[in-house]
Amino acid sequence: MIFIALAYTEIGGMLPKSGGIVRYPQYTHGGFASFIMGWAYFLSATTVAPSEAIAAVTYLSTWVPNLTVSGVLTPLGTLVAAVLVVFFFLLNWYGVHVMGKTNTGVGWWKLIIPTLTFILLMTLAMHTVNYTGLANGFIPYGWPYVFLAIPTTGIAYAYLGFRQGIDYGGEARKPSDVVWGTILGFIIVMMIYVLLQVSFIGGLNFNRLYLAYVNSTGQVVKVIGQPTASTWNWAYLQGVSVSSQLTETVVYKTASGWATLASGPFYGLLYIAGGALAIFAIILLIDAVVSPSGTGWIYIGTTARTIYGMAADGHLPSAFLRLNKYKVPLWPTIAALVLGLLFLLPFPTWFAISSFITTTTVFTYIISGPSLMTLRRTAPNANRPIKLPAASVIGAIATIAAFLIVYWSTFYYLWFAIALILAGLPLFYMYTMVNRYGASRVVGIISGIVYWVVLIVATYYLIYLPFAAPTGWPASTPVTMLKLEPTHIIDFVSYVVIMTAMVVGFTLYVASTARDRETAMKHVRAGWWVVATIFSAYVLSFLGSFSVFQPPIIPFPWDTVIAALVALGLYLYGSYSGILTDDLVIALRELGGV
């Protein structure tokens, strides 16, 4: 992740623009690639604010139990989350100065409280046996599960925040603030998260923990006994399903009864440690509400600037470029509020939304390396507050890392994310192609409608019914793994062929009707590598060890090695296909950057 951040710091310092990360593809690879990347990030950014509201309400349920049932928001919990989203909106509405002052205080809080947490746990409640002395040692489930955890359990999610410095770059005092704020912020956050995990592992005290059967409403049905080093299973932290109604999980005693460790892991560790740590647990519970809220209001602004950036690139109406009297994007901020409230409905749990956010966000980071190298080639003399050494190596690692995180997201999650990314293309045909390149409006609309119909039917019959539904989707993890059958191969190959033919065919057809056909085709050609990236990740996800098949077609680690090599090829392809766009020339002229 730090290589991805480094690639963007050079670009962000060179081109400090609001909504920068969705605008850079426009500068380096044209409108086609820009739309796909902007749409993918739009999908993820709009869901972060509601995800943080859900996180805050989930922790609040420790005090007000009727806000959730088994981690799922109740109607009251959804209402409280909606109120939080409105609060996030209001902080953004009154400008970056108001939010900046608020965020400064919360930012210090978010640094100090987690830091005190790992210091207290590491000094007062460490059990070193937990690192190597438990069942199966330090990596109990093998390396595949290490990589699986990165995109699906909130680890990569935790490191996505570096982009805020880039996306707010147009409002920074000077470009160098964007660079150093992003780099230093990332390093500090990385240290805090790593040390928090180290302290959590060591802080588990089996003498105060119990195994119990918990029903679907979160009530303890039966206490089994205490775990030991030889019987410990890390899956107990979240719960192991033993029937359709019961889960075996870790609980601890409180003054009012039993509590599951999963409902508030760090709070639980501090509480059962007793003494000063139990007192600090109350402060940590407050932090568990404050910290997600801080991220939530930042991402309302990020969503607004993403919409603003897409409008500036010509993918949305110019009305979205209008500012309110506080110099904040007016309609984009309102849209961020409305979308944030709507996404509370299909995603009532944090885990249900975090994997989707990670996959779609990190997918947009795949372009970081190619954009970096394209700008080195097309604008070699532009002003750069930081110029990375060995940029080609850093860019390659950034692209490979982003591609692997998307690949490790598993086919179980990736099919849905890719279907939604592909679903955005008709908007490109209907709006961008028509208004930016002069394509036929009738052709764009008809092509888009046909595309949507085929996408929905093909996804339902060729992906959802044969693969997603039998594995238990949308459960947080696959309930059942499949045994590969010939029909699975036929269904998947048919889907990839149909969707590839549609994307290529309709894109070329609509572009052929453009008045400025030469420019339209130039931008389309520069963006084909993004389409290749989508389907490469999809096919590898189906074939590799992160598929829904047991055993997989390509076992670990060869699948990950192949994915890395494919990512390297895509990096070279993307770097080669980048072009000098009129948008980049205009942006550099505005910034005086040449």
Secondary structure, DSSP 4 states (H G I P E B T S, - for coil): -HHHHHHHHHHHHHS--BTHHHHHHHHHHHHHHHHHHHHHHHHHHHHHHHHHHHHHHHHHTTTSGGGEETTEEPHHHHHHHHHHHHHHHHHHHTHHHHHHHHHHHHHHHHHHHHHHHHHHHHHHS--THHHHSSTT-SSTT-HHHHHHHHHHSSHHHHTGGGHHHHHBGGGSSSHHHHHHHHHHHHHHHHHHHHHHHHHHHHH--GGG-EEEEE-TTS-EEEEEE---TTT--GGGGT-EE-SSS-EEEEEEEETTEEEEGGGSHHHHHHHHH-HHHHHHHHHHHHHHHHHHHHHHHHHHHHHHHHHHHHHHTTSS-GGGG-B-TTSSBHHHHHHHHHHHHHTTTT--SHHHHHHHHHHHHHHHHTTHHHHHHHHHHH-TTS--S---TTHHHHHHHHHHHHHHHHHHT-HHHHHHHHHHHHTTHHHIIIIIHHHHH---HHHHHHHHHHHHHHHHHHIIIIIIIIIIHHHTTTSSS-SSPBPP-HHHHHHHHHHHHHHHHHHHHHHHHHHHT-TTHHHHHHHHHHHHHHHHHHHHHHHHHHHSTTSSBSS-SS-TTHHHHHHHHHHHHHHHHHHHH----HHHHHHHHHHT--
